[in-house]
Amino acid sequence: MTPPPGTSGPADAARVADPDLQSPTGEPPSAPEAGTADTAAAPTRPTAERRRARVPLPDLLALGLPTLIFAIMGWHQRWITDDGLIFTRAVREILAGNGPVYSAGERVETSTSTLWQWLLALLGGITPFDYAPTAVYTGLILSVAGLWLSLDGTRRLFRGLAVTRLLLPAGVLVFIAVPSVWDFATAGMETGLILFWIGLSWWLLIGTWLRPVGTHTTRRTLALSFWFGLGPLVRPDLGLTMVILLAAQFLLIRARWPKALAMLACAGFLPAAYEIFRMGYYGLIFPMPALTKEASGSLWGRGWDYLTDYMKPYHLWIPMILIVVAAALALTRRRPADRRTWIVVGTPLVAALGQTVYVLKVGGDFMHGRMWLPVLLLVLLPLLLAPLDRLVTPAIVLVAIWAVVCGTTLRSGVITTPAPDGNGNQVWNERDTYAAWTRTDNPTTEEAHIRTLPTIEEAFRNEKATGERLLFVDPNYIKVPPLPLRTDLDHDKGLVIGRLGVGGSITPLGGIVVDVWGLSNTVGAHITETRHTAAGHKKLLPFAWNVALYVDPAGDALVPPDAATQEDIRAARAALRCGDLAELVDSVDEPMSASRFWKNLTGAVDRTKLRIPANPIEAEKKFCSPS
């Protein structure tokens, strides 16, 4: 498995053995190395360049069959979740010229994936298709492409090690057998983009490893650094994986410090530029959902619950143990790898460990399996495929048996983890939930979700006929009559709702979507936790705050006492005019200007730290009568 002493990598090792055989950057060699059943040397670089793109039929089958199964199951489970609809509302606002916001006039960042939001905006601007199906099918294409690239990267790894034996699907069987993987191949969210970024990063890293030290051009090195640097824009928590990839690239090419600094500059330029924009435009240091979920906190117990929630339904410990056994048996068949090979193989494993620690620390998510998909792919990357071998193959056969059982019979159920206090649920199967709500197997359109709110849809039609400016409230949140909007607001209608995505779909761009969970509500994102249930559902904003923010005082009397007391409404209005809380609201509502951008930028850190008592009376005491 290692090159002879004195060589610097797989290509050099191959040339020592026989310069007329094929390069490790491409196809398996034509003849095995003397005395070794599954290794051979590779030829000079020109031969490799000519034959690199050619993949033999057995390898194509090893790549194509798992990818085809994944594509079929992703298509079968196609859908868009409410969080996917959050992206489509933001895209509509961008293309309408209102900027990257959720409601015109309020600068809040609801999109957890910057790159996914802008990719959808680009596609929405150049194609005639509806935004929701565009998000669904773009996600599926990227998911499938990401798996193909991941598999081909692993194939190139084995062929680069001069392994000539037939390659069998191994770890990829685990990945494509888990139903939640099929679910989030679409969903309208950034998961497909994550899988594509991971897959291409792995493929590019293998390319770096295949090239001997000293043959890496500066242009290629910096281009790879730029790609790795997109990680935090794909999703903020991929920043750690980005750092690990950059470190691996640095070690593989044995870069000197000037080149290392150039790599950092290329990787960090776009994320740093967007962070400056985020701080100046939104006034926060990360997207609002991260603030709402208190992602900087530590919830190890809930994180463990989220891990067991994923492992138990599918008995995932069985294939993972078998994969470890297969890897151990494969290592016993070969000499220890050289340093560069250990680096390239260890990179995704270290990244998977880092992502696992992060998911455990923040307490996971409320969607069953979603945050484990990148981890699962990362940890399986080095052994997505495995060579046919009398020791390794039995373990792979057992993995295949598990995969058939898992893919055909093992399911999670709708509610996967109830809340520990018995109040609500902590984790649930999001796709099954929305399939039941929308009464369709494949809810891929906004209309499918809008049909779940027939009373709101009718109320909007009636309001349009009368010309009134009213704030409607989703009865699933709280039962109150329509309330008059503040006269100084530019919006002609509003909707207070817990399901932010469908709220954005049903509310015209001229209206305002008022969130109750703090995903797009500035006050709601900054309040102290009101309940300890699902991630992202721990800050249920008391209704008095939304009355104070959006309702004309003349309509206060219409609010039932069980929804909000008059004293709470008065205190909320008073608090909104005081101190840091007033400045927080200004950072979002005040028209953008150079001075406003500078104030937002310089105050972003302190503003992100600001917390508001959920009780309006306590908030008034804190901000209007500071001790």
C-alpha positions, -999 to 999 in steps of 0.1 A, spaced: 0 0 0 30 23 3 56 34 -23 91 22 -20 114 41 4 127 73 -10 96 81 -32 73 110 -25 39 97 -34 18 72 -55 31 86 -88 67 84 -78 62 49 -64 47 38 -97 76 52 -118 101 33 -97 84 0 -105 77 4 -142 74 36 -162 53 20 -189 23 12 -168 -7 34 -162 -8 65 -138 -24 64 -105 -44 94 -115 -64 73 -139 -70 37 -146 -59 5 -129 -25 -7 -141 -24 -34 -167 -2 -58 -147 3 -64 -110 35 -56 -92 58 -87 -88 48 -107 -58 16 -87 -51 -19 -98 -61 -36 -64 -61 -10 -37 -67 9 -25 -98 29 4 -108 20 34 -130 36 51 -160 50 84 -168 28 115 -165 21 120 -202 5 86 -205 -16 92 -174 -29 125 -188 -40 108 -220 -58 80 -203 -70 97 -171 -106 102 -182 -112 66 -192 -130 45 -166 -133 8 -172 -168 -7 -173 -166 -26 -139 -157 7 -122 -185 25 -140 -209 -1 -127 -196 2 -91 -202 40 -94 -233 39 -114 -255 14 -97 -255 29 -62 -259 64 -77 -288 52 -97 -305 37 -67 -299 69 -48 -314 90 -76 -345 68 -79 -352 69 -41 -345 106 -40 -370 111 -68 -395 88 -51 -393 108 -19 -392 143 -35 -408 170 -15 -402 205 0 -403 212 37 -414 244 53 -378 253 58 -373 249 21 -401 274 15 -383 299 36 -356 300 9 -382 305 -19 -397 335 -1 -363 351 3 -356 344 -34 -389 361 -44 -379 392 -23 -344 393 -40 -359 390 -75 -385 417 -67 -357 441 -58 -363 442 -21 -329 426 -12 -321 394 7 -349 398 33 -380 379 43 -404 409 43 -396 442 26 -386 468 51 -371 443 77 -335 433 72 -334 398 86 -314 369 73 -336 338 75 -315 316 51 -290 293 69 -272 287 36 -260 318 18 -248 300 -13 -280 280 -16 -301 311 -14 -282 329 -41 -280 298 -63 -318 296 -62 -321 333 -69 -298 329 -100 -319 300 -112 -351 318 -105 -339 348 -125 -328 329 -156 -355 301 -157 -393 302 -160 -399 275 -134 -416 279 -101 -392 284 -72 -403 255 -50 -399 228 -77 -366 245 -88 -353 241 -52 -365 204 -51 -350 193 -84 -318 213 -81 -312 197 -47 -317 163 -62 -293 169 -90 -266 182 -66 -272 153 -43 -268 127 -70 -237 145 -84 -222 148 -50 -225 110 -44 -210 103 -79 -181 125 -72 -176 109 -38 -176 75 -53 -152 84 -81 -129 100 -56 -127 68 -37 -122 48 -69 -93 71 -78 -79 66 -43 -77 28 -48 -65 30 -83 -39 55 -72 -27 29 -47 -24 5 -77 -52 -17 -65 -63 -37 -96 -90 -59 -81 -127 -54 -88 -141 -26 -67 -174 -34 -49 -199 -10 -34 -192 -10 4 -198 21 25 -220 36 -1 -245 8 6 -249 22 41 -255 57 28 -281 49 1 -300 24 24 -310 49 51 -345 64 43 -337 98 58 -309 102 32 -336 98 4 -358 124 22 -331 151 22 -318 144 -13 -345 170 -20 -366 189 7 -358 223 -10 -330 229 15 -292 231 12 -285 194 19 -279 186 -18 -255 215 -20 -237 202 11 -233 167 -4 -220 182 -37 -195 204 -19 -182 174 2 -181 151 -29 -162 176 -51 -139 185 -22 -130 148 -18 -125 144 -55 -102 174 -57 -83 164 -26 -76 129 -42 -64 148 -73 -39 167 -51 -27 134 -35 -22 118 -69 1 145 -81 37 141 -69 50 168 -45 64 197 -65 40 193 -95 11 213 -81 6 246 -99 -1 278 -79 -32 283 -100 -47 249 -91 -37 252 -55 -54 285 -51 -85 274 -70 -89 245 -47 -85 268 -17 -112 290 -30 -135 260 -34 -128 247 1 -134 282 14 -170 281 1 -178 257 30 -191 283 55 -213 298 28 -228 264 20 -236 262 57 -218 280 86 -209 248 105 -189 235 75 -163 261 85 -145 235 105 -145 210 76 -131 238 54 -102 243 78 -94 206 79 -95 204 41 -71 234 38 -47 218 64 -47 186 44 -40 204 11 -11 223 28 4 190 40 -1 172 8 16 197 -14 42 206 14 35 243 8 59 269 20 44 297 42 40 323 14 19 298 -5 0 288 26 -9 325 33 -21 328 -3 -42 297 2 -58 312 33 -64 345 15 -82 327 -14 -102 305 10 -112 333 33 -119 361 9 -155 354 0 -166 342 34 -149 373 50 -165 397 25 -199 382 31 -195 384 68 -187 421 66 -219 425 45 -239 404 70 -228 425 99 -234 458 82 -267 449 65 -283 427 91 -265 438 122 -256 403 134 -226 380 131 -245 350 119 -279 342 104 -309 347 126 -319 310 129 -285 303 145 -292 330 171 -327 316 177 -313 281 182 -285 295 205 -260 275 184 -232 288 205 -246 270 236 -239 234 247 -266 208 249 -247 176 250 -275 155 264 -299 165 237 -272 160 211 -268 124 224 -306 120 221 -303 132 185 -276 106 177 -295 77 192 -326 90 174 -308 84 142 -290 51 151 -318 31 167 -344 29 139 -320 16 114 -296 -3 137 -268 18 121 -243 4 146 -244 -29 126 -231 -17 93 -207 8 109 -190 -20 128 -188 -41 97 -172 -12 78 -147 -8 105 -140 -45 104 -136 -43 66 -112 -14 69 -91 -33 95 -90 -64 73 -79 -44 43 -51 -28 63 -38 -63 73 -34 -72 36 -11 -43 29 20 -25 42 13 7 62 5 36 40 29 65 34 24 98 52 6 115 23 -19 85 20 -27 86 57 -33 124 54 -58 120 25 -76 91 40 -77 107 75 -90 140 63 -127 131 59 -126 111 91 -112 140 111 -138 163 95 -166 138 104 -154 138 140 -154 176 141 -189 177 126 -201 151 151 -188 170 180 -205 201 167 -239 184 163 -237 168 197 -227 202 213 -256 222 198 -281 195 206 -289 183 171 -319 194 152 -357 188 152 -356 171 118 -348 134 121 -314 126 105 -309 159 87 -277 170 104 -262 135 103 -262 132 65 -229 151 60 -213 133 89 -224 99 74 -210 107 40 -177 120 54 -170 90 76 -178 66 48 -157 84 21 -125 64 22 -144 31 20 -174 39 -2 -159 12 -24 -138 -18 -14 -117 -42 -34 -128 -78 -39 -109 -98 -13 -115 -131 5 -112 -114 39 -130 -81 32 -158 -93 10 -177 -113 36 -180 -81 57 -193 -63 26 -218 -90 19 -232 -86 55 -234 -48 49 -254 -55 17 -278 -77 36 -283 -50 62 -288 -25 34 -316 -45 18 -333 -50 52 -329 -13 61 -341 0 27 -372 -22 26 -384 -25 61 -367 -3 87 -385 30 93 -383 57 119 -420 65 125 -433 101 126 -424 111 161 -389 98 167 -380 115 201 -406 130 224 -397 160 245 -382 150 279 -408 170 298 -437 154 279 -446 188 264 -444 184 226 -418 166 206 -380 169 204 -373 152 170 -397 141 143 -397 128 107 -403 160 89 -412 144 55 -438 121 69 -453 150 89 -457 172 58 -469 144 36 -497 139 62 -505 176 65 -506 182 27 -523 149 20 -500 142 -9 -471 118 -13 -449 143 -30 -456 179 -18 -432 197 -41 -451 229 -47 -461 259 -26 -498 252 -34 -496 219 -16 -486 236 16 -509 266 12 -539 242 10 -532 234 47 -542 270 56 -577 273 40 -590 298 66 -560 322 60 -563 319 23 -600 328 25 -592 357 49 -567 372 24 -592 370 -4 -618 388 17 -593 415 28 -584 422 -8 -620 427 -16 -626 452 13 -592 470 10 -586 468 48 -550 467 62 -552 438 87 -529 415 106 -542 380 105 -531 354 131 -528 317 124 -553 300 147 -528 272 153 -507 298 172 -534 317 190 -570 325 184 -576 363 179 -596 383 154 -579 402 126 -561 433 140 -555 466 123 -519 472 112 -499 502 124 -505 532 101 -468 539 97 -461 505 82 -458 502 44 -474 467 43 -509 462 32 -515 430 51 -497 407 75 -498 372 89 -486 359 123 -477 323 119 -456 295 133 -448 278 100 -427 305 85 -422 289 51 -458 284 42 -465 318 57 -441 333 32 -458 314 4 -493 325 12 -485 362 20 -480 385 -10 -447 404 -13 -466 435 -3 -475 420 30 -454 411 61 -448 377 75 -446 379 113 -428 349 129 -435 335 163 -403 314 167 -377 340 161 -365 328 127 -374 361 111 -385 382 141 -358 403 156 -373 405 190 -382 368 189 -346 358 181 -332 377 211 -357 367 238 -347 342 265 -359 306 260 -396 301 268 -397 263 264 -373 234 262 -386 213 233 -373 210 197 -342 228 184 -354 261 168 -386 259 187 -375 270 222 -383 307 218 -421 311 214 -426 348 213 -454 360 237 -482 376 216 -479 410 233 -446 416 215 -461 411 180 -490 433 190 -466 460 201 -445 456 169 -472 456 143 -507 464 156 -523 499 156 -529 509 193 -565 515 184 -568 477 179 -554 467 213 -589 463 228 -596 436 203 -569 413 218 -585 387 241 -570 387 277 -560 350 273 -538 360 243 -521 391 258 -530 414 287 -532 451 281 -505 456 307 -482 432 288 -489 451 255 -482 485 272 -450 472 287 -438 457 253 -445 490 235 -426 509 262 -396 485 261 -394 488 223 -387 526 227 -359 522 252 -321 518 251 -305 488 234 -338 473 225 -348 504 205 -314 503 188 -319 467 179 -352 474 162 -336 504 144 -308 481 131 -334 462 112 -361 488 103 -342 520 97 -336 527 60 -302 515 49 -275 542 45 -237 544 49 -241 555 85 -266 528 93 -243 502 77 -214 514 99 -235 514 130 -247 478 123 -212 467 115 -195 481 146 -223 470 169 -229 435 155 -211 416 182 -228 433 211 -261 432 193 -257 394 188 -251 390 225 -282 410 235 -309 390 252 -345 402 260 -366 389 288 -395 371 272 -419 388 298 -426 423 285 -428 437 320 -394 424 329 -381 437 296 -394 472 303 -376 471 337 -343 460 320 -342 485 291 -362 515 304 -350 515 341 -315 501 340 -299 498 374 
